[in-house]
Amino acid sequence: KQDTLKMHLFLKYLFDTPKLQSWLKGKWCNIYDQQFVEESILPNILNNMDESTKLISQLNDKLQNKAGPKKESVFTEPKPFNLTKVKPRAVPLPEPIPKTKPTHPVPASTY
C-alpha cells in the first residue's frame, strides 16, 4: 500500500498543467523523441486530467481526515433451501416362511 502523502504530492506534481507543458515536456524531449512525447505521452496525460483531479482531491480529503461519502450497506437476503424431496421407500415384501414337514409327537416313553 502506498503512502497517501507521497501519492498526493507526486500526482499533484505530474498533473500540474503549466509544469507539464513547459518544464516536464522539455525534460522528456531530452530522453524521448519529441514527436513521441507530443503524440503519445502528453495527450494521454491531458485526456486523463479529469480523473486525476478527482483522485487528487480524494487524496487531499483523506490527508485532511475529511469523511467521504458513506457507502450504503448491502445486506444479504436469505433464500430458501432447495432441498430434494425424499422419495418414499418401497416396503420390502415379507420373506415367505418355509413350510416344514410335520413333526411326530414326542413318545410317552421319553418322560
C-alpha positions in Angstrom: 0.0 0.0 0.0 1.4 3.4 -1.0 1.7 6.3 1.4 -1.1 8.8 0.8 1.1 11.9 1.2 3.6 10.6 -1.3 1.0 9.7 -3.9 -0.7 13.1 -3.4 2.5 15.1 -4.0 3.5 13.0 -7.0 0.2 13.2 -8.7 -0.2 16.9 -8.0 3.3 17.5 -9.5 2.7 15.2 -12.5 -0.7 16.7 -13.5 0.2 20.3 -13.0 -0.6 21.7 -16.5 1.8 24.7 -16.6 4.7 22.5 -15.5 3.6 19.7 -17.8 3.5 21.9 -20.9 6.9 23.6 -20.2 9.4 22.1 -17.9 8.4 18.4 -18.0 7.9 18.4 -21.7 11.4 19.7 -22.2 12.9 17.1 -19.9 11.0 14.3 -21.6 12.2 15.5 -25.0 15.8 15.2 -23.8 15.1 11.5 -23.1 12.5 10.5 -25.7 11.8 11.6 -29.2 9.9 14.9 -29.3 7.2 13.5 -31.7 6.6 10.6 -29.3 6.2 13.0 -26.4 3.8 15.3 -28.2 1.7 12.5 -29.8 1.7 9.8 -27.1 2.6 10.9 -23.6 1.1 14.4 -23.4 -2.3 13.7 -25.0 -2.8 10.6 -22.8 -2.0 12.6 -19.6 -4.2 15.5 -20.7 -7.1 13.1 -21.6 -7.0 11.7 -18.0 -6.8 15.1 -16.4 -10.4 14.9 -15.0 -9.9 11.5 -13.4 -6.6 12.6 -11.9 -8.1 15.8 -10.4 -10.8 13.6 -8.7 -8.1 11.3 -7.4 -6.0 14.2 -6.2 -9.0 15.7 -4.4 -9.8 12.3 -2.8 -6.3 12.0 -1.6 -6.3 15.6 -0.3 -9.6 14.8 1.6 -8.0 11.7 3.1 -5.0 13.7 4.2 -7.2 16.2 5.9 -9.3 13.5 7.6 -12.5 14.5 5.8 -15.2 11.9 5.7 -16.1 10.8 2.2 -19.5 9.7 1.0 -20.7 6.8 3.0 -21.4 3.6 1.2 -24.8 2.1 1.6 -24.6 -1.3 3.2 -25.9 -4.1 1.2 -27.3 -6.9 3.3 -27.6 -10.5 2.2 -31.1 -11.7 1.7 -31.8 -15.2 2.8 -33.1 -17.6 0.2 -34.9 -20.8 1.0 -33.0 -24.0 0.6 -33.6 -26.1 -2.5 -33.7 -29.5 -0.9 -34.7 -32.5 -2.8 -37.8 -34.3 -1.5 -37.3 -37.7 0.0 -38.6 -40.5 -2.3 -40.9 -42.9 -0.5 -39.1 -46.2 0.2 -40.7 -49.3 -1.1 -41.9 -51.6 1.7 -40.0 -54.9 1.4 -42.1 -57.9 0.8 -42.1 -60.3 3.8 -40.0 -63.4 3.3 -42.1 -66.4 3.0 -41.8 -68.8 5.9 -40.6 -72.1 4.6 -43.0 -74.9 5.1 -41.5 -77.8 7.0 -42.6 -81.4 7.3 -45.0 -82.0 10.2 -43.2 -83.4 13.2 -44.1 -86.5 15.0 -45.3 -86.1 18.6 -42.8 -86.9 21.3 -43.1 -90.5 22.5 -44.5 -91.1 26.0 -41.5 -93.2 26.9 -39.2 -90.2 26.9 -40.7 -88.7 30.0 
